[in-house]
Amino acid sequence: MQKNRQKGKETGDYTLSVTGNDVKSMTQSLVAESVSISAPDRSSFDIKA
């Protein structure tokens, strides 16, 4: 019984970890899109980067 609980906990931690990575990726994509929209001129983008 203890082994099953341990396995379930590991799965839960893994799920949380994957969700965190997905949110981070989405945030990076949104930031990249907003930067492209606010700075279509490439030289402006290079200065910000």
C-alpha distance matrix in Angstrom:
0.0 3.8 5.5 5.3 6.6 8.9 10.2 10.9 12.7 14.7 15.8 17.0 18.9 20.4 21.5 23.2 24.9 26.3 27.5 29.3 31.0 32.2 33.7 35.4 36.8 38.1 39.7 41.4 42.8 44.1 45.7 47.3 48.7 50.1 51.8 53.4 54.7 56.0 57.5 58.7 61.3 59.7 61.5 60.0 56.6 57.2 58.4 55.3 53.0
3.8 0.0 3.8 5.4 5.2 6.3 8.7 10.0 10.7 12.6 14.5 15.5 16.8 18.6 20.2 21.4 22.8 24.7 26.1 27.4 29.1 30.7 32.1 33.5 35.1 36.6 37.9 39.6 41.2 42.6 43.9 45.6 47.2 48.5 49.9 51.7 53.1 54.3 55.7 57.0 59.4 57.8 59.4 57.9 54.5 55.0 56.1 53.0 50.7
5.5 3.8 0.0 3.8 5.5 5.1 6.3 8.7 10.0 10.8 12.5 14.4 15.6 16.7 18.6 20.3 21.3 22.8 24.6 26.1 27.4 28.9 30.7 32.0 33.3 35.0 36.6 37.9 39.4 41.1 42.5 43.8 45.5 47.1 48.4 50.0 51.6 52.9 54.1 55.3 57.6 55.9 57.6 56.3 52.7 53.2 54.4 51.4 49.0
5.3 5.4 3.8 0.0 3.8 5.4 5.1 6.2 8.7 10.0 10.7 12.5 14.5 15.5 16.7 18.7 20.1 21.3 22.8 24.6 26.1 27.2 29.0 30.6 31.9 33.3 35.0 36.6 37.8 39.3 41.0 42.4 43.8 45.4 47.0 48.4 49.9 51.3 52.7 53.8 56.3 54.7 56.6 55.2 51.7 52.4 53.7 50.6 48.3
6.6 5.2 5.5 3.8 0.0 3.8 5.4 5.1 6.2 8.7 9.9 10.6 12.5 14.3 15.4 16.7 18.5 20.2 21.2 22.8 24.7 26.0 27.3 29.0 30.6 31.8 33.3 35.1 36.5 37.8 39.3 41.0 42.4 43.7 45.4 47.1 48.4 49.6 51.1 52.4 55.0 53.5 55.2 53.7 50.2 50.9 52.1 48.9 46.7
8.9 6.3 5.1 5.4 3.8 0.0 3.8 5.4 5.2 6.3 8.8 9.9 10.7 12.4 14.4 15.6 16.7 18.6 20.2 21.3 22.9 24.7 26.1 27.3 29.0 30.6 31.9 33.4 35.1 36.6 37.9 39.4 41.1 42.5 43.8 45.6 47.1 48.3 49.5 50.9 53.2 51.6 53.2 51.7 48.2 48.7 49.9 46.8 44.5
10.2 8.7 6.3 5.1 5.4 3.8 0.0 3.8 5.4 5.2 6.3 8.7 10.0 10.6 12.4 14.5 15.4 16.7 18.5 20.2 21.3 22.8 24.7 26.0 27.2 28.9 30.6 31.9 33.3 35.0 36.5 37.8 39.3 41.0 42.4 43.8 45.5 46.9 48.1 49.2 51.6 49.9 51.7 50.4 46.8 47.4 48.8 45.8 43.3
10.9 10.0 8.7 6.2 5.1 5.4 3.8 0.0 3.8 5.5 5.1 6.3 8.8 9.9 10.6 12.5 14.3 15.5 16.7 18.6 20.2 21.2 22.8 24.6 26.0 27.2 28.9 30.6 31.8 33.2 34.9 36.5 37.8 39.3 40.9 42.5 43.8 45.2 46.7 47.8 50.4 49.0 50.9 49.4 45.9 46.7 48.0 44.8 42.6
12.7 10.7 10.0 8.7 6.2 5.2 5.4 3.8 0.0 3.8 5.4 5.0 6.3 8.6 9.9 10.7 12.4 14.4 15.4 16.7 18.6 20.1 21.3 22.8 24.6 26.0 27.2 29.0 30.6 31.9 33.2 35.0 36.5 37.8 39.3 41.1 42.4 43.6 45.0 46.4 48.9 47.4 49.1 47.5 44.0 44.8 45.9 42.6 40.5
14.7 12.6 10.8 10.0 8.7 6.3 5.2 5.5 3.8 0.0 3.8 5.4 5.1 6.1 8.6 10.0 10.5 12.4 14.3 15.4 16.7 18.5 20.2 21.2 22.7 24.5 25.9 27.2 28.8 30.5 31.8 33.2 34.9 36.4 37.7 39.3 41.0 42.2 43.4 44.6 47.0 45.3 47.0 45.6 42.1 42.6 43.8 40.8 38.4
15.8 14.5 12.5 10.7 9.9 8.8 6.3 5.1 5.4 3.8 0.0 3.8 5.5 5.0 6.2 8.7 9.8 10.6 12.3 14.3 15.5 16.6 18.5 20.1 21.2 22.6 24.5 25.9 27.1 28.8 30.4 31.7 33.1 34.8 36.3 37.7 39.2 40.7 42.0 43.1 45.6 44.1 46.0 44.6 41.1 41.9 43.3 40.2 37.9
17.0 15.5 14.4 12.5 10.6 9.9 8.7 6.3 5.0 5.4 3.8 0.0 3.8 5.4 5.1 6.3 8.7 10.0 10.7 12.4 14.5 15.5 16.7 18.6 20.2 21.3 22.7 24.6 26.0 27.2 28.8 30.5 31.9 33.2 34.9 36.5 37.8 39.1 40.6 41.9 44.5 43.2 45.1 43.4 40.0 40.9 42.1 38.8 36.8
18.9 16.8 15.6 14.5 12.5 10.7 10.0 8.8 6.3 5.1 5.5 3.8 0.0 3.8 5.4 5.2 6.2 8.7 9.9 10.6 12.5 14.4 15.5 16.7 18.6 20.2 21.2 22.8 24.6 26.0 27.2 28.8 30.6 31.8 33.2 35.0 36.5 37.6 38.9 40.4 42.7 41.2 42.9 41.2 37.8 38.5 39.6 36.4 34.3
20.4 18.6 16.7 15.5 14.3 12.4 10.6 9.9 8.6 6.1 5.0 5.4 3.8 0.0 3.8 5.4 5.0 6.2 8.6 9.9 10.7 12.4 14.4 15.4 16.7 18.5 20.1 21.3 22.8 24.5 25.9 27.2 28.9 30.5 31.8 33.3 35.0 36.3 37.4 38.6 41.0 39.3 41.2 39.8 36.2 36.9 38.3 35.3 32.9
21.5 20.2 18.6 16.7 15.4 14.4 12.4 10.6 9.9 8.6 6.2 5.1 5.4 3.8 0.0 3.8 5.4 5.2 6.2 8.6 10.0 10.6 12.4 14.3 15.4 16.6 18.5 20.1 21.2 22.7 24.5 25.9 27.2 28.8 30.4 31.8 33.2 34.7 36.1 37.2 39.9 38.5 40.6 39.0 35.5 36.6 38.0 34.8 32.7
23.2 21.4 20.3 18.7 16.7 15.6 14.5 12.5 10.7 10.0 8.7 6.3 5.2 5.4 3.8 0.0 3.8 5.5 5.1 6.2 8.7 9.9 10.6 12.4 14.4 15.4 16.5 18.5 20.1 21.2 22.6 24.5 25.9 27.1 28.7 30.5 31.8 32.9 34.4 35.9 38.4 37.2 39.0 37.2 33.8 34.9 36.0 32.6 30.7
24.9 22.8 21.3 20.1 18.5 16.7 15.4 14.3 12.4 10.5 9.8 8.7 6.2 5.0 5.4 3.8 0.0 3.8 5.4 5.1 6.4 8.8 10.1 10.7 12.5 14.4 15.5 16.7 18.6 20.2 21.3 22.8 24.6 26.0 27.2 28.9 30.6 31.7 32.9 34.3 36.6 35.0 36.7 35.2 31.7 32.5 33.7 30.5 28.3
26.3 24.7 22.8 21.3 20.2 18.6 16.7 15.5 14.4 12.4 10.6 10.0 8.7 6.2 5.2 5.5 3.8 0.0 3.8 5.4 5.1 6.2 8.7 9.9 10.6 12.4 14.3 15.4 16.6 18.5 20.0 21.1 22.7 24.5 25.8 27.2 28.8 30.4 31.5 32.5 35.0 33.5 35.5 34.1 30.6 31.5 33.1 30.0 27.7
27.5 26.1 24.6 22.8 21.2 20.2 18.5 16.7 15.4 14.3 12.3 10.7 9.9 8.6 6.2 5.1 5.4 3.8 0.0 3.8 5.4 5.1 6.3 8.6 9.9 10.6 12.3 14.3 15.4 16.6 18.4 20.0 21.2 22.6 24.4 25.9 27.1 28.6 30.1 31.3 34.0 32.9 35.0 33.2 29.8 31.2 32.5 29.2 27.3
29.3 27.4 26.1 24.6 22.8 21.3 20.2 18.6 16.7 15.4 14.3 12.4 10.6 9.9 8.6 6.2 5.1 5.4 3.8 0.0 3.8 5.5 5.2 6.2 8.7 10.0 10.6 12.4 14.4 15.4 16.6 18.4 20.1 21.2 22.6 24.5 25.9 26.9 28.4 29.9 32.4 31.1 32.9 31.0 27.7 28.8 29.9 26.5 24.7
31.0 29.1 27.4 26.1 24.7 22.9 21.3 20.2 18.6 16.7 15.5 14.5 12.5 10.7 10.0 8.7 6.4 5.1 5.4 3.8 0.0 3.8 5.4 5.0 6.2 8.6 9.8 10.6 12.3 14.3 15.3 16.5 18.4 20.0 21.1 22.7 24.5 25.7 26.7 28.0 30.3 28.8 30.7 29.2 25.6 26.6 28.0 24.9 22.7
32.2 30.7 28.9 27.2 26.0 24.7 22.8 21.2 20.1 18.5 16.6 15.5 14.4 12.4 10.6 9.9 8.8 6.2 5.1 5.5 3.8 0.0 3.8 5.4 5.1 6.2 8.6 9.9 10.6 12.3 14.3 15.4 16.6 18.4 20.0 21.2 22.7 24.4 25.7 26.6 29.3 28.1 30.3 28.8 25.3 26.7 28.3 25.1 23.2
33.7 32.1 30.7 29.0 27.3 26.1 24.7 22.8 21.3 20.2 18.5 16.7 15.5 14.4 12.4 10.6 10.1 8.7 6.3 5.2 5.4 3.8 0.0 3.8 5.4 5.1 6.1 8.6 9.9 10.5 12.2 14.2 15.3 16.5 18.3 20.0 21.1 22.4 24.0 25.4 28.2 27.3 29.3 27.3 24.0 25.7 26.8 23.4 21.9
35.4 33.5 32.0 30.6 29.0 27.3 26.0 24.6 22.8 21.2 20.1 18.6 16.7 15.4 14.3 12.4 10.7 9.9 8.6 6.2 5.0 5.4 3.8 0.0 3.8 5.4 5.1 6.2 8.7 9.9 10.6 12.3 14.3 15.4 16.5 18.4 20.1 21.0 22.2 23.8 26.2 24.9 26.7 24.8 21.4 22.7 23.9 20.5 18.8
36.8 35.1 33.3 31.9 30.6 29.0 27.2 26.0 24.6 22.7 21.2 20.2 18.6 16.7 15.4 14.4 12.5 10.6 9.9 8.7 6.2 5.1 5.4 3.8 0.0 3.8 5.4 5.1 6.2 8.7 9.9 10.6 12.4 14.3 15.4 16.6 18.5 20.0 20.9 22.0 24.4 23.1 25.2 23.8 20.2 21.6 23.3 20.2 18.2
38.1 36.6 35.0 33.3 31.8 30.6 28.9 27.2 26.0 24.5 22.6 21.3 20.2 18.5 16.6 15.4 14.4 12.4 10.6 10.0 8.6 6.2 5.1 5.4 3.8 0.0 3.8 5.5 5.1 6.2 8.6 9.9 10.6 12.3 14.2 15.4 16.6 18.3 19.8 20.8 23.7 22.9 25.3 23.5 20.1 22.1 23.7 20.4 19.0
39.7 37.9 36.6 35.0 33.3 31.9 30.6 28.9 27.2 25.9 24.5 22.7 21.2 20.1 18.5 16.5 15.5 14.3 12.3 10.6 9.8 8.6 6.1 5.1 5.4 3.8 0.0 3.8 5.4 5.1 6.1 8.6 9.9 10.6 12.2 14.3 15.4 16.4 18.0 19.6 22.3 21.6 23.5 21.3 18.2 20.2 21.2 17.7 16.7
41.4 39.6 37.9 36.6 35.1 33.4 31.9 30.6 29.0 27.2 25.9 24.6 22.8 21.3 20.1 18.5 16.7 15.4 14.3 12.4 10.6 9.9 8.6 6.2 5.1 5.5 3.8 0.0 3.8 5.5 5.1 6.1 8.6 9.9 10.5 12.3 14.3 15.3 16.2 17.6 20.0 18.8 20.7 18.9 15.5 17.1 18.5 15.3 13.7
42.8 41.2 39.4 37.8 36.5 35.1 33.3 31.8 30.6 28.8 27.1 26.0 24.6 22.8 21.2 20.1 18.6 16.6 15.4 14.4 12.3 10.6 9.9 8.7 6.2 5.1 5.4 3.8 0.0 3.8 5.4 5.1 6.2 8.7 9.9 10.7 12.4 14.3 15.3 16.0 18.8 17.9 20.4 18.8 15.4 17.5 19.4 16.4 15.1
44.1 42.6 41.1 39.3 37.8 36.6 35.0 33.2 31.9 30.5 28.8 27.2 26.0 24.5 22.7 21.2 20.2 18.5 16.6 15.4 14.3 12.3 10.5 9.9 8.7 6.2 5.1 5.5 3.8 0.0 3.8 5.4 5.1 6.2 8.6 9.9 10.6 12.2 14.0 15.2 18.3 18.1 20.4 18.3 15.3 18.0 19.3 16.0 15.5
45.7 43.9 42.5 41.0 39.3 37.9 36.5 34.9 33.2 31.8 30.4 28.8 27.2 25.9 24.5 22.6 21.3 20.0 18.4 16.6 15.3 14.3 12.2 10.6 9.9 8.6 6.1 5.1 5.4 3.8 0.0 3.8 5.4 5.2 6.1 8.6 9.9 10.5 11.9 13.8 16.3 15.9 17.7 15.4 12.4 14.9 15.8 12.4 12.0
47.3 45.6 43.8 42.4 41.0 39.4 37.8 36.5 35.0 33.2 31.7 30.5 28.8 27.2 25.9 24.5 22.8 21.1 20.0 18.4 16.5 15.4 14.2 12.3 10.6 9.9 8.6 6.1 5.1 5.4 3.8 0.0 3.8 5.6 5.2 6.2 8.7 10.1 10.4 11.5 14.0 13.2 15.5 13.7 10.4 12.8 14.6 11.7 10.8
48.7 47.2 45.5 43.8 42.4 41.1 39.3 37.8 36.5 34.9 33.1 31.9 30.6 28.9 27.2 25.9 24.6 22.7 21.2 20.1 18.4 16.6 15.3 14.3 12.4 10.6 9.9 8.6 6.2 5.1 5.4 3.8 0.0 3.8 5.4 5.1 6.3 8.7 9.9 10.4 13.6 13.7 16.4 14.5 11.8 14.8 16.5 13.9 13.7
50.1 48.5 47.1 45.4 43.7 42.5 41.0 39.3 37.8 36.4 34.8 33.2 31.8 30.5 28.8 27.1 26.0 24.5 22.6 21.2 20.0 18.4 16.5 15.4 14.3 12.3 10.6 9.9 8.7 6.2 5.2 5.6 3.8 0.0 3.8 5.4 5.1 6.0 8.3 10.0 13.1 13.8 15.9 13.3 11.1 14.5 15.4 12.4 13.2
51.8 49.9 48.4 47.0 45.4 43.8 42.4 40.9 39.3 37.7 36.3 34.9 33.2 31.8 30.4 28.7 27.2 25.8 24.4 22.6 21.1 20.0 18.3 16.5 15.4 14.2 12.2 10.5 9.9 8.6 6.1 5.2 5.4 3.8 0.0 3.8 5.4 5.2 5.8 8.0 10.4 10.6 12.3 9.8 7.4 10.7 11.6 8.9 9.7
53.4 51.7 50.0 48.4 47.1 45.6 43.8 42.5 41.1 39.3 37.7 36.5 35.0 33.3 31.8 30.5 28.9 27.2 25.9 24.5 22.7 21.2 20.0 18.4 16.6 15.4 14.3 12.3 10.7 9.9 8.6 6.2 5.1 5.4 3.8 0.0 3.8 5.7 5.2 5.4 8.5 8.8 11.6 9.9 7.6 11.0 12.8 11.0 11.5
54.7 53.1 51.6 49.9 48.4 47.1 45.5 43.8 42.4 41.0 39.2 37.8 36.5 35.0 33.2 31.8 30.6 28.8 27.1 25.9 24.5 22.7 21.1 20.1 18.5 16.6 15.4 14.3 12.4 10.6 9.9 8.7 6.3 5.1 5.4 3.8 0.0 3.8 5.6 5.8 9.4 11.1 13.6 11.4 10.2 13.9 15.0 13.1 14.4
56.0 54.3 52.9 51.3 49.6 48.3 46.9 45.2 43.6 42.2 40.7 39.1 37.6 36.3 34.7 32.9 31.7 30.4 28.6 26.9 25.7 24.4 22.4 21.0 20.0 18.3 16.4 15.3 14.3 12.2 10.5 10.1 8.7 6.0 5.2 5.7 3.8 0.0 3.8 6.3 8.9 10.9 12.3 9.3 8.9 12.7 12.9 10.9 13.0
57.5 55.7 54.1 52.7 51.1 49.5 48.1 46.7 45.0 43.4 42.0 40.6 38.9 37.4 36.1 34.4 32.9 31.5 30.1 28.4 26.7 25.7 24.0 22.2 20.9 19.8 18.0 16.2 15.3 14.0 11.9 10.4 9.9 8.3 5.8 5.2 5.6 3.8 0.0 3.8 5.4 7.1 8.6 5.9 5.7 9.4 10.0 8.9 10.9
58.7 57.0 55.3 53.8 52.4 50.9 49.2 47.8 46.4 44.6 43.1 41.9 40.4 38.6 37.2 35.9 34.3 32.5 31.3 29.9 28.0 26.6 25.4 23.8 22.0 20.8 19.6 17.6 16.0 15.2 13.8 11.5 10.4 10.0 8.0 5.4 5.8 6.3 3.8 0.0 3.8 6.1 8.8 7.7 7.4 10.7 12.3 11.9 13.2
61.3 59.4 57.6 56.3 55.0 53.2 51.6 50.4 48.9 47.0 45.6 44.5 42.7 41.0 39.9 38.4 36.6 35.0 34.0 32.4 30.3 29.3 28.2 26.2 24.4 23.7 22.3 20.0 18.8 18.3 16.3 14.0 13.6 13.1 10.4 8.5 9.4 8.9 5.4 3.8 0.0 3.8 5.6 5.5 6.6 9.0 10.4 11.2 12.7
59.7 57.8 55.9 54.7 53.5 51.6 49.9 49.0 47.4 45.3 44.1 43.2 41.2 39.3 38.5 37.2 35.0 33.5 32.9 31.1 28.8 28.1 27.3 24.9 23.1 22.9 21.6 18.8 17.9 18.1 15.9 13.2 13.7 13.8 10.6 8.8 11.1 10.9 7.1 6.1 3.8 0.0 3.8 5.4 5.0 6.3 8.8 10.0 10.5
61.5 59.4 57.6 56.6 55.2 53.2 51.7 50.9 49.1 47.0 46.0 45.1 42.9 41.2 40.6 39.0 36.7 35.5 35.0 32.9 30.7 30.3 29.3 26.7 25.2 25.3 23.5 20.7 20.4 20.4 17.7 15.5 16.4 15.9 12.3 11.6 13.6 12.3 8.6 8.8 5.6 3.8 0.0 3.8 5.4 5.1 6.3 8.8 9.9
60.0 57.9 56.3 55.2 53.7 51.7 50.4 49.4 47.5 45.6 44.6 43.4 41.2 39.8 39.0 37.2 35.2 34.1 33.2 31.0 29.2 28.8 27.3 24.8 23.8 23.5 21.3 18.9 18.8 18.3 15.4 13.7 14.5 13.3 9.8 9.9 11.4 9.3 5.9 7.7 5.5 5.4 3.8 0.0 3.8 5.5 5.2 6.4 8.7
56.6 54.5 52.7 51.7 50.2 48.2 46.8 45.9 44.0 42.1 41.1 40.0 37.8 36.2 35.5 33.8 31.7 30.6 29.8 27.7 25.6 25.3 24.0 21.4 20.2 20.1 18.2 15.5 15.4 15.3 12.4 10.4 11.8 11.1 7.4 7.6 10.2 8.9 5.7 7.4 6.6 5.0 5.4 3.8 0.0 3.8 5.5 5.2 6.1
57.2 55.0 53.2 52.4 50.9 48.7 47.4 46.7 44.8 42.6 41.9 40.9 38.5 36.9 36.6 34.9 32.5 31.5 31.2 28.8 26.6 26.7 25.7 22.7 21.6 22.1 20.2 17.1 17.5 18.0 14.9 12.8 14.8 14.5 10.7 11.0 13.9 12.7 9.4 10.7 9.0 6.3 5.1 5.5 3.8 0.0 3.8 5.5 5.0
58.4 56.1 54.4 53.7 52.1 49.9 48.8 48.0 45.9 43.8 43.3 42.1 39.6 38.3 38.0 36.0 33.7 33.1 32.5 29.9 28.0 28.3 26.8 23.9 23.3 23.7 21.2 18.5 19.4 19.3 15.8 14.6 16.5 15.4 11.6 12.8 15.0 12.9 10.0 12.3 10.4 8.8 6.3 5.2 5.5 3.8 0.0 3.8 5.5
55.3 53.0 51.4 50.6 48.9 46.8 45.8 44.8 42.6 40.8 40.2 38.8 36.4 35.3 34.8 32.6 30.5 30.0 29.2 26.5 24.9 25.1 23.4 20.5 20.2 20.4 17.7 15.3 16.4 16.0 12.4 11.7 13.9 12.4 8.9 11.0 13.1 10.9 8.9 11.9 11.2 10.0 8.8 6.4 5.2 5.5 3.8 0.0 3.8
53.0 50.7 49.0 48.3 46.7 44.5 43.3 42.6 40.5 38.4 37.9 36.8 34.3 32.9 32.7 30.7 28.3 27.7 27.3 24.7 22.7 23.2 21.9 18.8 18.2 19.0 16.7 13.7 15.1 15.5 12.0 10.8 13.7 13.2 9.7 11.5 14.4 13.0 10.9 13.2 12.7 10.5 9.9 8.7 6.1 5.0 5.5 3.8 0.0
